[in-house]
Amino acid sequence: MKSLNVQRVSKKFREMFDSKIDLSDVGDKDNHFETRALAAVAIMMRCGLDEAVAASNITDGYHDLGLDAIYLDESQKTLFVVQSKWRNDGEGSMTQDEMSTFVAGLKRILNEDLDGANKKILDKQSEIDKTLDEIGYRIEAIFIHTGKDGVNSFIMRPMQELMDGTNDEAGDILHFSQIAFKEVYEYLSSAGVAENIIIDDVVLNNWGKVEEPFTAYYGMVQATAVGEWYCTHGNNLFAQNLRFYKGRTDVNAGIKDVLNKEPQNFVYYNNGIKILCKKITRKAKTSTTTATGIFHLEGVSLINGAQTAGCIGSVYKEDPSKLEKAVVMVQMIDMSEMTDTMGNSITKLSNTQNRIENRDFAAQDPTQDRIKRELLFSHFQYLYKTGDEITDPNTQISFDEAIVALACLFEDVTYTNIAKRNVGALSEDISKKPYIALFNPGTNAFVVLNSVMVVRETEKLLQVRRSNAKGKSYSACVHGNRLIEHIVLQEIRKKKAFSEEVINVGDITADIQGIIDNVLTVITKELDETYSDSYPANVFKNLAKNKAIAETVKAELAENENNRNIS
């Protein structure tokens, strides 16, 4: 028997996605439309997309690997992979077969094995590659359905095993979440838009008011209140923001660390949040002074501070008492007399201010200026300040290139590993290692320049190799690039001229190519035999595995060298 509320959702889907969902391969039958619409809604709920864009990311169809939608949200650095199931009766959850199919499809993605997949999946190749190769990106596997039950522990086992095997100390790549019918229904009934969010009795302490040209209020709000807002409204709170809460990132880890350890100082460390409201009403009660004001907010959208609000919400879910001493600076802007254009401008400009990165402090290091001056004698420019852009690669190198190249040059593979999994950590503190191990008074300018040039050439040659590679060989080219560059540099640095003059890379391209060929052979074999159960993206972010592979490769190269000397 069909559920009345499920029927209502079906009707709503027709209104939302009429002519937007491609059914040319299956026809409008057997709930194909509803299943695809459900997958699109999952992306809308997580990413704030409109119907047309969400529908364009549907991958459901023949040879879809059990994956009904795939979308890379750059703002969240998350690849959303969706499986959707339409239940007319509104009962149940996920079956064992459905979980097995979903897990098998995710394994294909993690192994970058898309052979035989449909065109919609294959068109996502570049997004999948970026997710697996770039630092800070992750995959969220979403099961969305119109049943009422959650996934039980037995059905969940294959997914849990996949997550346990994929995630390690290098970082969590794969996450799983489910969206059941109740959440879908609530999202659709509220239309998921900002004007429906009403927050009453907002207590603003030590508040002030801006009256011209538009009304705005500012002051302090208890962090517990912000936690309640986030837990109640989730990502809908950020409907007009340029980004949602990103979850586990280094920055967010820092925000949560302060909330947990120094909640009383949070307001001094954090920039606060900015809220746009369709209308703000100040209540008379306790609002006769600026010590405390109570406000009623309608049409709320938090346009700046999504990470702050999300982190507060995360801590609030764990233990609200941890936030009792924390307060947040809040700006509330009344849009009732404002044009939509003005509101959009406020949103855009509030999110595009320049941010100071840890690497920016390297510009204060005298070593950077010394390297720049020394390389000028060799007619090369060293660009080490943020904002400097390479316009002529033949005569310019950058700090970002140099710090990666020096990390790969370092004899211990530890810094190569950091360059792969979290390059920002190399310059996190310019007074400590690893930065001072790479840049110090003894850093040779020729070594910096030659290392960058060798890494550039290695990358070019790897790009050529990967264009024709498949399987583990392809994975080695893509994910093992830093380890390969490390080994190439260990060999090339043996040349006497490496620290004494500018090397003509063209003269050693053949040498680099030979090293790459030998290294790829060994690494591919290691992936096939030693790490066959591990996912390549994680193998090359794992320090212990990197060290083991590096030792194996170096031993192989040394044996080859000995054999050549004997012959």
N, C-alpha and C positions, 0 to 999 in steps of 0.2 A: 504494500500500500504506500502511495506517495505521501510524504510529509508535506503538510500545508506550508510550513516555513521554507522548506526546500523548493517548493513550487514558486514561492514569492521571490526567492533568490534567482531562480531560473528566469523569471520574467524581468527582474532587474538586469540580469546579464544581457538579455535581448536589447534592452534600452541602451545599455552602456556600450556594447560591442557590435551592434548591428552594422554590417558591412566592413568591420575592422578585422575580423578573424577569417583567415584563409581556410576554407573547407573544400577547396577544389580537388584534393586528393582522396577525400572520404565521403563527401556529401553531408548534408545536415540530417544525420540520423544517429541512432544509438548513443545519444548524449555526447557525441564528439564536440559539438559546440560548447556545451556546458563544461566539459572536461578541460578544453583549451581556455575557456574564459576563466575558469578557476585557477589555472596556472598563471594567467596574466594578472589576476587579482593578487596572487601571492607576491609578485614582483611590485605591484602598486603599493601593497601594504608595507613592504620592507624598504622601498626606495622612493616612494612619492611620485612615481611616473604617472602620466596621463594614460587613458585607455589605449590610444593609438600606438604609442611607443611601447607600452607593455605588451600589446598584442603582437607587435613586430618581432618580439623575442621568443615567441612560441616555437618549439622544436618538435612538438608531438607529431607523430606520423609513422609510416613504415620505416623500420630500421632507425628508430630514435634512441636506441640503447636504454629504453625505459626512462628517458629524460624528456619532460614535457615543456620545459622552458629553461633558458640559460641567459643570464644577464650579468655583465660586469659593471658594477657601480664603482666608478673611480673615486668618488668622494669617500666611500666607505672602505675602499680597497678590498672589496669582497665580490667574489663570483658566486652569484646565487644560482643554484641548480635545483630545479623543482620537479617533483613528481606529483601529479594531481589525480584524485579519484573521486568520481561523482557517485554518490549513493542516493538514489531516489527516495529511499525510506528513512534517510537521516540516521541510520543506525551503524554501529560498528566503528572500526578504525582501520588499521593496516594489517593485511594478511601476510603470512609467511612468504608466499610467492611474490607478493608485491615488494616486500623488503629485499628479498634475494635479487630481484630484477634491478631495484634501485642501487643496491650495493655493487652489483656487477657493472652497472653503467658508470658509477663513480670510480671504480677501479680502472675502467678504460680511460677515464679522464686523467686520473693520477698517473697512469702509465703512458699518457699521450698516445694511446692506441685508438685512433678513430677510424681505422680501415673498415669499410663497409657501412659506415654511418650515413644517414641521409644528408642532403645538401645543407639543410638548416643547421645541423650539428657541425658539419665541416666548415661552414661560414664562421663558426665561433672559435676556430683554431687559434687565431692570433690572441683572442681574449684569454683562452685557456693557457696558452704559452706564457703570456704576461703574468697571469696569476701564479703559475708554478715557479716562475723564474725571478720575479721581482720581490724585493725585500718588503715585508709588511703586508703582503696580500694573503687572503685566505679564501676558503670555500665554505659557504653555508648551504648545506643540503636541506631542503625544505620539503616535507610531506604535507600537502594540503588536501583536505577531504571534507565531505559533508556529513561525516559520521559524528557521533557525540563522544566517543571514547578516546582515551589516549593510547599510545603504543605501549603494550605491556613489555615486561622485562625479557620474556622469552623471545618475542618477535624482534626486540631491540638488539639481541646479542650479535648478529652479524654486523650491524652498523657500529656497535660499540667496539667490536674487535677491529673493524676497519679504522676507526678513530684512534684506538690504542696503537695500532701498527703504523699509523701515519704521523701522529703527533708525538713529538719527543722534546728533549730539553732545548732543542734549537728553536722550538716554537710550535704553537698549535695552528695547523693548516686547515684541518677539517672540523667543522661543527655540524651538528644536526639539530633541527627544530621542527616542530609540527604546528600546523594551523588547523584546528578543528572547526566544525560548523559554527559553533557559538561565536567564535572570534570573527569569522567571515561575516556572519549576520550582523554583529554589532558594528563592524566596519562599514558595511553597506548602508545600514540604517542611519548612520551618522554622516554618510557620504565621505567620511575621511577628510573633511576639509576644516580649515581653521575657524571659519565663522561660527561653527557649531560648538567650539570649545568655550565654555564659560567657567571662570574661576571666581568664586565668591569669597569674601572676607579675607582678602590678601592684606596681611599686616606689614606695613612699611615703617621701619624705625628710622629716626633721624632723617626724615624725608625733606625733599625740596621740590620746587616746581618751576618749570620753564613755561612761559605763557605765550611767547611769540617766536616764530610765526605760527607754531602749532603747540598744543598743550602736551607736556611730558612731565612725568614724575620720576624721581630717583631717590634711592635710599637703600636700607639694609633689610633683607628678608632672611628669616631663619632657614638654614639648609634643609631642615626636616620638611618645611613647606614645599620646597623645590622637589624634594624626593617624592612627596605625595603627588605632585603634579605629574611627574614623569611616570610613576607607577600607574596612575589613573589613565593617562592619555598616550603614553608611549611615543612612537615616532610621529604620530599625528600632531604632537606639540610643535614639531618642526616643519609644518606643511609648507611654509614659505622660505624656509632656510635653504641655503645652497648645499647643505650637507646634513646627514643624519648622524646619530651617535655611532661612532666607529667601533666601539667595544674595546678589544684588547689592542692597544697601541702603546708605544713607549711613553708618549705624552700623557695618555690617559692613566697609565700605571703611576706616573708621577703625581697626577691630580689625586688619585685614590690614596696614594701613600701619605700625602699631606692630610687628607680627611681622616685617615686612620690614626696618624701619629701626632699631628699638630692641628687639630680642628680649630683651636682658638686663633691660629695665625692664618687660616685659610683666606680670609678676606684680603690680607696683605699680599699674598702670593698670586691670587687669581684676578683675572680681568673682569669677572662678573658676567651677567647675561643681559641681553636686550630683548624686549618684548614689544611687538606691534599689536595693537588692539583696535577692533572696530569701534569700540566705545569704552571709555573709562568713567566710572562714577565714584566720586569720593563720598563715603558715608559720613554722616554728621558725628556719630559716636566716636569719642576720643580723638577727633580730628581738629580740635580747636587750637592745638599747638603742633609744632613740627616734630615733636618727640615721637609720636605714634600716629599713624593714619591707617584707616581701613578702607579698602577699595574693592569695587566690583568690576571685573574685567569681562568683556564680551568679545568674541571673535579673536581669540588669543593665538598668536604664532610667535614662537621664540626664534628670532632671526639671527641671533649671535650668541654663542655660548652653548651650542648643542653638546659639546664634549663635557663641559662643566656640568650641565644638567644631567646628562647620561651617567656620568661618574657618581654624582650625588645619588641618583636613583639606584644605581647598582649597590652602593654602600647601604642605602636605606633598606633595600630588600634583604640584605644580610643582617643588619642590626641597626634599627633607627636610632638607638641610644648613642651610637658613635657620632652622630651629627648634632647632638644637643648643644655643643659649644661652638659650632660653625655657623657663620653668617655669610651671606652673599650680597655683593653690590648688584642692584637691579635698576635698569632703566625701563620705564613703561611709557610708550608713545601712543597718544590718542589719534587715530586716523579718521575720526568722524568728520573733520573739516579738510581732509587731505585727499588729493587725487590718487588714483591707483599708480600713476607714473611716479609720483613722489615716493609712495610706499615702496615701489620696486627699486628706486634709487637708493633708499635708505638700506634696504636689504643687501643690495649689491656692494655698496661702498663700505658697509659694516663688515663685510667678509673678504675684502680685497686689500686690506692694509698690509704693509710689509711686515713680515715676522722675522725676528732675530733668531737665527739658527746657531747651534753650538759652533759649527764650523766658521761662522762669521768672526769669532773671537781669534781665530788663527791669524787674522790680518794684523793683530797687535804683536805677533811674535816677530822679533828682529830677524830670525832665521829666514822667514819668508822673503823679507826685503833683500837680505843678502843673496839668496838664490836668484832673485830677480835680477839684481845688479850683475852678478857673475855671468848669468846666461846672456846678458846683453852683449858681452864681449864676443860671444859666439853667434851673434845676430839672431837670438831667439828671445821671444817675450814670454815671461812667466806671469800668468794672470791669476792672482791669488785672492783678489777681493771680490765679494759677491756683487754681481752686476756686470763684471767684466765678461765679455763673450768672445769666444774664438771666432775670428773672421778669416784667418789664414792658417789652417792646420800645419802647413809646411814650415811656418816660422813661429808658431805659438803653441804653448801647452798650458793646462789649467791646474789649479790646486786640486780639484776633484779628481783629475786623472792622476796627479802625482801621488796623492795619499794612497790610492788603490794600488798603484804600481809599486810603491815602496813597501806596502803591506805584503804584496806578492813576492817581492824580492827578499824579504826577511827570511832567514834560513829556517826558522821555526814556522811551521804551517799554521800556527795559532792565529796570526794576524791575517793570513789569507782567508781563514775561516770567518773571521769577523767581517772582512771586506765582502764576503758572500752573503752572510745572514743579517748583518746590521752595520752597514758602512758608516753610519753616523756615529757609532761608538768609537771609531778611530780618532775622532776629534772632539769627543764629548767633554774632555777636560784637557786644555793645552798645557797644564802644569804636571800632568801625570802620564804614565804609559796607558795606552799604546802610542799616544801622540809623540811624546818626547823620545821614544825609541826610534821613531821614523824621522822626525824633524828635530835636530839639535845642532849645536855648533859644529859637529863633525860631519854633518850631512853634505855629501859631495854633489855639487850642481850638475856635473857631467853624469853622475849616476842617476840623478833625478830625471834628467832629460832622456838619457838612453833607455831607462826603464819604461818611461811613458811610451817611447817610440816602439819598443819591443812589444809591449802590451797591445798597442794599436794594431801592429802588424799581425799579432797572434789572433786578435779578434776578427780581422779581415779574413784570414785564412780559415778560421773556424766557421765563419758565415758561409764561405764557399762549401765547406765540408757538410754543414748541416742541411744545405739545400738539397743534397742528394742522399742524406742519411735517413735511416729508419730505425725504429725500436730503440734498443739500449744505446746504439751508436749515436742516434740523434740526441738522446737524453744526455749522453756524455758531452756532446758539443755544446748543448744549451746550458745545462745545470753545472757541468764540471769546468766551465770556462776559467774561473779564478784558480782552481787547482792546477789546470793545464798551464796557465800563465805563470804560476809559481814555479813549476818544474822547468818550463822554458827559460825563465829568468835565471834559475840556478845553473843552467848549462851555459847560457850566453854570457853571464857575468864572469866566467872563467877567462874570457878574452881579455888580454892585457889592456887594450884600448878602452875598455868599458868605463873605467874611472879616470881616464886621462884625456879623452877627446870626444867629440861628437861622432858617433858611429853612423855610417851610411847604412840605413836599414836594408836598402836594396841589395847590399853586398852580403847580407846574412839571411835573406828571405828563405833561401834553399835550406839553410841550417835549421831555421825555425820550423819549416815545413816537415823536415825529417824528424825533428823531435816530436812534433804534434802527431805524426803518423804512428810513431812508436808508442807514445803515451796513450793515444786513443785505443790502440789495440789492447793494451794492458787494462785500461779502465773499463772498456766494454766487457772484457772477460771477467773482471771483478764484479761488475753489476750483474752479469749473467749467472755467475757461480757463487760468489760469496754473499752478495746482497740481493739475491733474486726475490726475496720476500719484502724488501724495502723499496720505498718509492724514491726514485732518483732525486727529486727536488729536495727531499730531506737528507739523503745520503751526503750531499755536498754542503749541507749546513751543519752537519754533525762533526764535531771536532775529532772525536776518537776514530770515526770512520775515515775522515780526511787524512789523518795521520797514518792510518794503516794502509790506505791506498797509496799515499805519497811514498811510503817506505818501500812498498812493493814495486812501484814504478821506478824509483831511483835505483833499486837493486837490479832491476831488469836492464836499465840503461847502463849501469856500471858493468854488468856481465857482457853486454853487447860491445862496450868499449874495450874490455879485456880481450874479447875474441878477435876484434879488429887488430889490436896490437900484436897478438900472437901470430895472426895470419900475415 
